[in-house]
Amino acid sequence: MIGNSLPEYIFIRICISGIRLIAPLSILYTLASLNYGFLLYNKWLGIYAIVEAAFYLLVYLPRCRRLQEVAVHPTPLPKAEREKLFEKCSLHITESNSATGWFFNSSATSIKRENMREWLLWAIFGSHQGNAKEEWTEELDGYLTKLDELSGTKMDPGRNESVSSMRTTIDPVVTVHRPLIWYMVVAIVDTVTVVQMLSGGFKHFDSGSPFKCFPPRWVSVFSRHSPDPELSYWYRPHRSKTKKPVLFLHGIGIGLWPYVSFLLELAAGDPDVGIIAVENLSISMRISPPPLPRQAMLAKLARILDRHGLRSFVLTAHSYGTVLAAHILRDREFSRRVSAVLLVDPIPFLLYLPAVAYNFVYRVPRTASEWQLWYFASRDPDIARALARHFFWVENVLWKEDLEGRECAVVLCGKDQIVDGRQVRRYLTGEEDEHAQFRWRKDGLEVLFYPDLDHSNQFDKAELRRPMVDIVSRFVRLPDSASNSYTS
């Protein structure tokens, strides 16, 4: 993320405005040229404008309509598990106003019983009023009564029509157009990433088709055959008989580009340790297929690991990648293969609180870094689809107890504009901010805290990456007995 100085604010606003003006100016130019009967000023400018206008009208607008398709929610949890989930979440309700925080600009007194029922239908059942089942009524009434008890006030009956809530998988998918030339920039950055990864000793595995996403990926033509055609990845062969390999899951951005230095430093530190870096194209600023469902993704990851004979591994993930890491850690069979974990800027902790949803999907940007996040991530069509139609908090939430049974390190930032790093740190350590230290350790859990960094900034400089590289290097050396010594 960029900083929040005035020059950076001016720079990012000019960049975003310039990119967004390309489509309307191209359409105006094309219409003017049609009116005059010839391409104005320059033939090549005219061709480019026509292509950009066509890309907006024939690609972006139809895709926008398709992206609004209704989300396919996972089957609701059994009643006993729903009640257990509600109880775990309710521990934080009184201290954080987590329930009322999901409502837009609303005081607790303005939220009526039916407003809260509507939100609970989405939050607990992944449903809405039109699909509510009769057998859920008594259970919902119980949750509403419990919320009254926790807040100390009773919600008024009825509905306040002026009150609305955040329901990410039901609300519209909000996107902002990006021109064809932006995707060419993505292709150039991807090419640079490919060259760097190849020079670092990594090999690319893919389906062999460069056209499964846009812009097409030339590296796919020369790639080795992936054991699963829907998942591409980079692999640095594992040669050690005593150390564990590393599985890396990246976050939202232009693929692995922000992480190349981190991966190359890992590789240089342990030349005999294998690294698998999975490419999640649906969150990589491309036109791509939708994200894979949880169980399908886990099956494909297992197939890749089995293909290379990697039974046990160190799990390393950043940002959105920590959601996939949470799926692994909460899967009874798959989690047994994880010897140790590094989670950087983790999304899944305290996911029932509104911070992540509001900051990434709903917030109106004000600062330079917020504008950067808003345009280049939150409003990217494919990233917006991933968050609004394929991100189900009940599946993605991670609890502190899910980390038990292995060594785990969590890296947090105090000025993270997506994750409330300070609140997550309090949850994991039980300590207040005034006692915050850079490194906290207890019972196999290690928490690193960068008080002045924003989301993902710890990957920007070698001195900031060094503690994370050292942690992974330590984890890969843990014997099986040590990596699984912390049990509940």
N, C-alpha and C positions, 0 to 999 in steps of 0.2 A: 504494500500500500504506500502511496505517496504521503507526504506530510500535509499539514494544514496551514501553511503560511499563505499570506496574500498572493505572492507570485505564483505559488502552486495552484491556488484557487483560480486565478485568472487563466493560467495555462490549461487546466483541465476543462474549464468551461468553454474556452476557445476551441479546444480539440473536439469536444463532444458536439458543440454547435456546428463546427465545420463538417464533421462526419454526417450529422443529421440533415444538413442542408443539401447534400449531394443528390438525394432522390427527388425532392421537390424542384430543385433547379434543373435537373435532367429532364423532368417532365415538362417544365415550362419551356426549356430550350427546344425539345422535340416538337411541342405544339407550335412554337414560333416558326420553326423550320418548315413544318407542314403548311403553315399559313403563307409563308413566302415562296414555298415550292422548291427550296434548296437548303442544304446544310449551311447554317450561318457560321461565319468566321473561319472554320477549319474543318476539313473532312474528318480527320481523326477525332477531334473533339465531338463532332456530331455522332460518329459511330459509338464512342464511349457513352455519350448521353443517352442514346437510344437503348444501349445494352442495360444501363443502370435503370432507366425507366421501365423497361420490360422486366427486369429482375424484381423491381418493387411490385409491379402490377400483376405479374404472372407467377411469381414464386412466393414473395413475402405475404401478400394479402390472402391467397388461398391457404397457405400454411397457418396463418393466424386463426382462420376459421377451424381448421382441423385440430389445432392445439387446444381448442375449447372443449374437446370431447370429454365426457364425464369420466372421472377417475374410477377405476375398478378397485374398490377398497378391499383389504384382506378380510377374511371371515372374522366376525367379532370373537373375542376371547370367550371361553366358558364363563358362566356367571361367577363362579368362585374366584377365578383369576381377575375378572373385572373388579370385583369388590376388593381384592388384595391390592390391585393397582391403585384404586382410588384411595385406599388407606395410606399407601406409601406416599402418594402425592399430597395428601391432606396435611402431612406433617409440616409442609412449608407454606400452606395457604395463609395462616394467620400472620406469619412474619413477612410475607412478600406480596400479599394481595394478588396471588397468582391467578385466581379465578376471575376477579374483576378486571385484572390487567389485560385480559384477552378482548375487552370491549373498547371500542373507539371512543375516546374523549368522554367517558361516562363515569359519573360518580357511583359509588356503591348503592346509594339510595335510588338512583334512576333506573337501575337494572331490576326488572320485575321477574317473577317466577318463571314465566313462559320464555322470556329471553334467555335465562340461564338453562332451562330445559333444552332449548334449541341448541345451545352451545355444547351441553353435555352429550346430547345425541351424537354430535360430530366427534367430540373428544374421546368418548368412551366406546361408542358403537360404530364410528365411521359412517354415520347415517344422517338423515334429516327428517323433518316432520312428515314428508310425504311417504317415506319408507319405514317409519317407525312401527315396530311390532307391538301388539297389545301386551305381550308378556313382559315387555320392558318397563311398562308404566309404573308398577310397584317399586321396581328397582330404582328407577329415576327419582321417584318420590323420596326414597330413602337417601339418595345422594343429596337432594335438595335440602332435606331436613338436616343432614349432617353439615352442609355448608352454613345453614342458619346457626347451628350450634357453634361452629368454629368462629364465625364472624361476630356472634353475640347479638345479631339483629335478624329479624325475620323479613324475608323478601315479600313485597306486596304481591298479591295475586294479579293475574292478567299479563298483558304484554305492553311494553313501551315501544311504539312503532318508530320512534326516533333513535332507538338504540340498536346498534349492530355490532357483531363480533367478528374476530378473525377466525375464519375456517379455511385454511389454506387449500385443502383439496376439494372444496366446493366453490369457493370464490373464483371469479374469472382469472384466466391466465393473462397477465398484463405484460406485454412485450413492447419493445421499441425497435424499429427497423434499423438494420445496419447494411450499408451498401455492399455491392459486389467487391469493391476494392478492399474493404475491410477483410473479407475472407481471403483475399490474396495476401494481405499482411499475415494472417494466420498461417497460410501455407509457407510463407518465407520463414516465419519463426519456427514452424515445425521442421523445416529443412535444416535450419541451424541446429535444432535439438537432435535430429537424426545424426548429423555429422559428429556432434559432440559425443553422443552415446556410442556410436561405432568406434570412435577414436579411443573411448574409454574401455573397450573390450567387451561391450554388450552386443548381443545378437538379437535381431528383431524377429518375432514370430507373429504371423497373421494368416488370414484366409487366402491371400494371394490376389485378391481383388482390390484395386485402388479406389473403386467407386462405391464402397459401402457407406461413404460419408462425403460431404462436400466442405471444403475443397478436396479433390481426390488426393490420395497419398501415394506418391511414386515409390516410397520405400516398400509398400506392400508387394510390389511386383518382384522384388528381390528378397523378400522375407522367407524365412523358414516356415514350414507348415505348422500352424497352431493346432493343438489337439482339439480346440473348439473354434469353429469359424467365426463365432460372434464376439470373441474376446481376443484382443491383440495385447502383446506385452514384450518387454525387453528382458533378456536373461543374460546374466554374467555367470558362467558355469561354476558350480560348486565342486571344489576339489578337496576340501578338508575332511578328515575323518573324525575330528574332535570338536569342531566348531559347528554352530548352527547356521543355516542360510537365512536370508532376510526376504520377507515379502513386504513390498512397499505399495501403499494405496494412496494416490494423490488426491488433491482437492480441486475445487473449481478454478479454472484458468485455461491457459493454452496448453493443455496436456501436462507433460513432464518438464516443460521449459523452466518453470521457477525452481525446480528441484535438481537440475542437472549437476550443479556444483556440489550439493549435498550427496548425491549418489556417487559421483566421482571421488569425493573425499572418503566415503565409506569403502569404495573399491580399492583406493590406494592404501588405506590403513590396514586392510585385511585382504591381500591379493588372492588368497585361497578360499575366501568365503563367497558363496553364490548369492546373487541378488536377483529377485524377480520384481520388476516394476510394471504393474498392470496399467494399461491405458483405458480410461473410462471416457470414451468419445462423447457420450451424451452430456457431459459437463465440461467439454473442452472447446466451447465457442465455435462449434461446427454445426452444419445441418446433418443430423445423424439419426439413427434409430433411437427409440425411447429407451430409458434405463431398463435393465433386466429386473424381473421380480426377485425378491430376496432368495428364495430357495433355488431358483435357476442360477443366480449369480454364485451362490455357495457351491453348487454342483460343478459349475464351470471352473471355479478357482481350485477345487479339489482335483479336478481332472488335470489341470495344468501342473499342479504340485506333484501328482502321481506320475505324470509323463516324465518328469525329471528326477523321480525317485526321492523326493524331499518329504520325508514323513513328518519331521518336526522342524519348526522354524520360529524365527523372531518376527513378530508382527509389528510393523511400523506404518503409521498413517497420519495424514494431515487433513484437518478441516472436514470436508465432505467425505474424504476417505475414512475418517473415524466412524462414520455411520456404517460403512461396510465392515469395518473392524468390529463394531458392536454386534452385527449379525453373526460374525464368526465367534465372538466370545460368548454369545448367548445360545449358540448351537451346541447341544450336548456332545455330539461326536466330533465336530470340527474343532471345538475349543481345546480338546485333548492334545491336539497337534501343536498348540501354541506354547512355546517354552518361556517367552517373555514378551512384553508389550511396551511400545513407545507410542503415545498418543499426543500429537501436537495440535494446539488450538481445537480441542475436541468439541464437536457439536452435540453428542448424545447426552451428556450429563445435564440434569435439571431441564430436560427438553420439554417438560410439562409447563415450565414457566414461559411467559410470552416473549422473552428477549430475542431469541434467535429468529422466530417467525416475524416479529415486528421489524427488527433491524435489517433483515435481508429482503423481505418481501414487501412490507407496507410503509416503511419510513420514507418521508419526503426528505430528500437530501438537502443539507445546508453547507457542510464543510467540503473541502477539496477531496478528502478521502471518501466521504460519503457519496459524492458525485461519481467518483471513479468506480466504486462498488455498484452504484445504481445502474449506470449505463453499461459497463463492461461485464457485469456479472448478473445482477438481479433481473435486468430487462433483456438479456440475451434470450431469444426465443426458445432455444433448446434447454438452457439452464432453467429458465422460468417454468418450462414444462416439467422438468425433473423435480423441481420443488413443489409445484402446484398440483401435479397429478400423480406423482410417484413417490412422495415423501410422506410416510405414515408414522407419526410419532410413537404410536404404541409399539411398532416393530423396531423403531430406531433408538429408543431410550436405553440408556446404560446406567446401571447402578454401581455404587462403590463396591458392593459385595460381588459383582460380576468379575472384578479384578483379582479376587482372592485365588490362591492356588498357584501363583506364579509371580515373578518379579515384574513390576510395572512402573513406568515413568510417565508422568503427564507434564507437558510444557504449556504454560499459560501466559497470556499477556495482559497487563493491567489496563491498557487503553484499547483493548480489542473492541472494534465497533460492531462485531457480529455476536460473539460469545461474551457473556458477562464473566470475564476471567476472574475477577475478585470474588464473585459469589461462588463460582465453581471451586475456587481454591478453598474457601471457607467450608464448603460441603466435603471436600476430600480430606482436609487437614483438621477441621474442627477449630481452627484458629481465626481470630479476627485480624483485620488488615494491619493494625498497629504492630502486630507481631510477625508480619510477613518477612520472610527471609528468602534469598535467592533459591536455596536448596533445602527442602524439607524431606525427612525420611522417617518411616516407621512401618514395621511389619511388612517389608517387601514392597511398599509403595513409596515412590519418590516423586516429589512435585517441584518443578523448576518454575520460577516466577520472574518474568521480565516486566517490572512495574511501568516502564515508560514506552513499551512497544505496542504497536497495533497488530492486527491480525496478519499473520504470515511474515512479519518483518524479521523474525529470527532466522529466516533463510537468506537474508540479503547480504550478510557479511560473514567472512570466515570465522571471525572471533565470536560471533553469535551462534554460528552453526556448531562450533567446536564442542560445547557441552553435549549436544545431541549426538554428534558423531561418536564421542567418547562413551556415551551410554550404550549405543548399539554395539560398539566394539566390545564393551564389557558383557553385554547380554549374550552375544554369540559364543562367548567363551564359557558360559555357565554350564556345568555338567547337568545331566538330567535330574539328579537328586537335588541340586541346588535350585534349579529353575522351577521346581515344583514343590519346594519345601514349605511354602506358606499356605496352609490349609485352614479352613474355618472349623 
